[in-house]
């Protein structure tokens, strides 16, 4: 993994929030960043409030989780 690599967790759920970007690989830890968006369901009021933000988290480089990596390339 290297900075800018896009990674998708392969746990079979196929959810969009399983996609993340590698921001740093250092001291056996992989630092990940991902945007997210969700909504709260207010069926009584008919209104929906969107929640958007970012999440930064770390996993160990030798984590047993499986990932599909999409390496960043410079287009010419």
ABEGO torsion letter per residue (X at the ends): XBBGBBBBBBAGAGBAAABBBBABBBGGBBBBBBBBBBBBBBAAAGBBBBBBBBBBBBBBAABABBBBBBBBBBBX
